[in-house]
């Protein structure tokens, strides 16, 4: 290729790559916020349409105004709901609501599973120890996982771990692995650090982390030799 043409093309490629690197995080952030705001607007839109029917007016019929009011109303409802459920009467009402859901065979399974997962993910106690590494997809290759709970093998009594392995870039899709707890490597990662690594494909990560299992390090070091006493 003619050097006169090749040099501008290489410069153009570098500029395009730099532009992608610059706009990439902003684009991903916009996608996340647009999804969250769109969900909030969709949830509050029926209430806004009801208000528009009760109080007719041109300003309330505008689509952008309906979207803004829908988001604000949904946030207000969530805030009030959270405040009410934190009170004694609210907890009793929530308990009555959950006992009603237990009578619905399929609904109770989904609701209970999601509720337990959210409670486990939001728990503040030992939060750092819930971020683990497991050998996946093959031995020697580690994947970040969330230790959701521990259980026992009914035959051997061995302690097992239920580990959720979210996919990088798209953590809404994940694998559920059941494996011996002895094969799980506990890390010092926080929830924020783990999510940053997943969302950025490892580009945003701490300088160091616990990678090797203590038992593996002990086996690699070998037995400790002691000098016999004279």
C-alpha positions as CSV (number, residue, x, y, z in Angstrom):
1,X,0.0,0.0,0.0
2,X,1.2,3.5,-0.8
3,X,2.9,5.0,2.3
4,X,1.1,8.3,1.6
5,X,-2.3,6.5,2.0
6,X,-1.2,4.0,4.7
7,X,-0.1,6.6,7.2
8,X,-3.5,8.5,7.3
9,X,-5.3,5.2,7.5
10,X,-3.3,4.1,10.6
11,X,-3.9,7.5,12.2
12,X,-7.6,7.1,11.5
13,X,-7.7,3.7,13.0
14,X,-5.9,4.9,16.2
15,X,-8.3,7.8,16.5
16,X,-11.3,5.6,16.0
17,X,-10.0,3.1,18.7
18,X,-9.4,6.0,21.1
19,X,-12.9,7.3,20.5
20,X,-14.3,3.8,21.2
21,X,-12.3,3.6,24.4
22,X,-13.5,7.0,25.4
23,X,-17.2,6.6,24.6
24,X,-17.4,2.9,25.7
25,X,-17.9,3.4,29.4
26,X,-20.4,6.3,28.8
27,X,-22.4,4.1,26.4
28,X,-22.6,1.2,28.9
29,X,-23.6,3.6,31.6
30,X,-26.3,5.1,29.4
31,X,-27.6,1.6,28.6
32,X,-27.8,0.7,32.3
33,X,-29.5,4.0,33.3
34,X,-31.9,3.8,30.3
35,X,-32.9,0.3,31.3
36,X,-33.5,1.3,34.9
37,X,-35.3,4.5,34.1
38,X,-37.4,2.7,31.4
39,X,-38.5,0.1,33.9
40,X,-39.4,2.7,36.5
41,X,-41.3,4.7,33.9
42,X,-43.2,1.6,32.7
43,X,-44.1,0.7,36.3
44,X,-45.5,4.2,37.0
45,X,-47.1,4.9,33.7
46,X,-50.6,3.5,34.6
47,X,-50.8,5.8,37.6
48,X,-49.8,8.8,35.5
49,X,-52.5,7.9,32.9
50,X,-55.0,7.7,35.7
51,X,-54.1,11.1,36.9
52,X,-54.3,12.4,33.3
53,X,-57.8,11.1,33.0
54,X,-58.8,12.7,36.4
55,X,-57.1,16.0,35.7
56,X,-57.1,16.6,32.0
57,X,-54.6,19.0,30.6
58,X,-52.2,19.5,27.7
59,X,-49.1,19.5,30.0
60,X,-50.0,16.1,31.5
61,X,-50.6,14.5,28.1
62,X,-47.1,15.1,26.8
63,X,-45.1,11.9,26.6
64,X,-41.9,13.2,28.2
65,X,-43.9,14.7,31.1
66,X,-45.6,11.4,31.6
67,X,-42.3,9.6,31.7
68,X,-40.8,12.0,34.2
69,X,-43.8,11.8,36.5
70,X,-43.9,8.0,36.1
71,X,-40.3,7.7,37.3
72,X,-40.9,10.1,40.2
73,X,-44.1,8.4,41.3
74,X,-42.5,5.0,41.2
75,X,-39.5,6.2,43.3
76,X,-42.0,7.8,45.7
77,X,-44.0,4.5,46.0
78,X,-40.8,2.5,46.5
79,X,-39.6,4.9,49.2
80,X,-43.0,4.8,51.0
81,X,-43.1,1.0,50.7
82,X,-39.7,0.6,52.2
83,X,-40.5,3.0,55.0
84,X,-43.7,1.1,55.8
85,X,-42.2,-2.3,55.7
86,X,-39.5,-1.2,58.2
87,X,-42.2,-0.5,60.8
88,X,-43.8,-3.2,63.0
89,X,-47.1,-2.9,61.2
90,X,-45.4,-3.0,57.9
91,X,-43.5,-6.2,58.8
92,X,-46.7,-7.8,59.9
93,X,-48.4,-6.9,56.7
94,X,-45.4,-8.2,54.7
95,X,-45.5,-11.5,56.7
96,X,-49.2,-11.8,55.9
97,X,-48.6,-11.2,52.2
98,X,-45.8,-13.8,52.1
99,X,-48.0,-16.3,53.9
100,X,-50.6,-15.7,51.2
101,X,-48.1,-16.3,48.5
102,X,-47.1,-19.7,50.1
103,X,-50.6,-21.0,49.0
104,X,-49.7,-20.5,45.4
105,X,-47.5,-23.4,44.3
106,X,-45.4,-21.9,41.5
107,X,-45.4,-18.3,42.7
108,X,-44.1,-19.1,46.1
109,X,-41.1,-21.0,44.6
110,X,-40.1,-18.0,42.4
111,X,-40.7,-15.4,45.1
112,X,-38.9,-17.3,47.9
113,X,-35.9,-18.0,45.7
114,X,-35.5,-14.4,44.6
115,X,-36.1,-13.1,48.1
116,X,-33.4,-15.4,49.5
117,X,-31.0,-14.4,46.8
118,X,-31.5,-10.7,47.4
119,X,-31.2,-11.1,51.1
120,X,-27.9,-13.1,50.6
121,X,-26.5,-10.5,48.2
122,X,-27.5,-7.6,50.4
123,X,-26.3,-9.1,53.7
124,X,-23.6,-6.9,55.3
125,X,-22.1,-9.5,57.5
126,X,-19.1,-11.3,56.1
127,X,-19.8,-9.6,52.7
128,X,-16.2,-9.9,51.6
129,X,-16.2,-13.7,52.2
130,X,-19.1,-14.2,49.8
131,X,-16.9,-13.4,46.7
132,X,-15.1,-16.6,45.8
133,X,-13.1,-18.2,43.0
134,X,-13.8,-21.7,41.6
135,X,-12.2,-23.8,38.9
136,X,-14.4,-23.1,35.9
137,X,-14.7,-24.0,33.1
138,X,-11.6,-26.2,33.6
139,X,-9.1,-26.8,36.4
140,X,-6.5,-24.1,36.6
141,X,-8.9,-21.4,35.2
142,X,-10.7,-19.4,37.9
143,X,-14.1,-17.8,37.7
144,X,-15.5,-15.2,40.0
145,X,-18.6,-16.4,41.9
146,X,-20.9,-15.5,44.7
147,X,-21.2,-18.0,47.5
148,X,-24.9,-18.0,48.1
149,X,-25.2,-20.8,50.8
150,X,-23.6,-24.0,52.1
151,X,-25.2,-27.4,52.5
152,X,-24.3,-31.0,53.4
153,X,-23.9,-34.1,51.2
154,X,-26.6,-36.5,52.4
155,X,-24.3,-39.5,52.0
156,X,-20.9,-38.4,53.0
157,X,-21.7,-35.4,55.2
158,X,-19.2,-33.3,53.3
159,X,-19.9,-29.6,53.3
160,X,-20.9,-28.3,49.9
161,X,-21.1,-24.8,48.4
162,X,-23.7,-23.3,46.1
163,X,-21.8,-20.8,44.0
164,X,-23.4,-18.5,41.4
165,X,-21.1,-17.7,38.5
166,X,-22.2,-14.7,36.6
167,X,-21.1,-14.1,33.0
168,X,-18.7,-11.2,32.3
169,X,-20.2,-8.1,30.6
170,X,-23.7,-9.6,31.0
171,X,-23.9,-10.6,34.7
172,X,-27.7,-11.1,34.4
173,X,-26.9,-14.6,33.0
174,X,-25.1,-17.0,35.2
175,X,-24.3,-20.6,36.1
176,X,-25.1,-22.3,39.4
177,X,-22.3,-24.7,40.6
178,X,-22.6,-27.2,43.5
179,X,-19.1,-28.3,44.6
180,X,-17.2,-29.2,47.8
181,X,-16.5,-26.2,49.9
182,X,-12.9,-27.3,50.1
183,X,-12.5,-26.5,46.4
184,X,-13.7,-23.0,46.8
185,X,-11.1,-20.2,47.2
186,X,-12.3,-17.4,49.5
187,X,-11.1,-14.0,48.3
188,X,-10.8,-10.5,49.9
189,X,-12.8,-8.9,47.1
190,X,-15.7,-6.6,47.9
191,X,-19.0,-6.8,46.1
192,X,-18.2,-3.5,44.3
193,X,-14.8,-4.8,43.1
194,X,-16.3,-8.1,41.8
195,X,-19.1,-6.3,39.9
196,X,-16.6,-3.9,38.4
197,X,-14.4,-6.7,37.2
198,X,-17.4,-8.5,35.7
199,X,-18.9,-5.4,34.0
200,X,-15.5,-4.3,32.5
201,X,-14.2,-7.8,31.6
202,X,-11.4,-7.5,34.1
203,X,-10.2,-4.1,32.9
204,X,-11.1,-2.6,36.3
205,X,-9.6,-4.8,39.0
206,X,-7.5,-4.5,42.2
207,X,-3.8,-4.8,42.0
208,X,-3.8,-8.1,43.8
209,X,-6.2,-10.8,45.0
210,X,-6.3,-14.2,46.6
211,X,-6.0,-16.6,43.7
212,X,-4.6,-19.9,45.0
213,X,-6.3,-22.1,47.5
214,X,-4.4,-22.5,50.8
215,X,-4.4,-26.3,50.5
216,X,-2.9,-26.1,47.0
217,X,-0.1,-23.8,48.3
218,X,0.6,-26.3,51.1
219,X,0.8,-29.2,48.7
220,X,3.0,-27.2,46.4
221,X,5.4,-26.4,49.2
222,X,5.7,-30.0,50.2
223,X,6.3,-31.5,53.6
224,X,8.3,-29.5,56.1
225,X,11.6,-31.2,56.9
226,X,12.8,-31.0,60.5
227,X,16.4,-31.7,61.7
228,X,16.6,-34.7,63.9
229,X,17.7,-34.1,67.5
230,X,21.1,-35.4,68.5
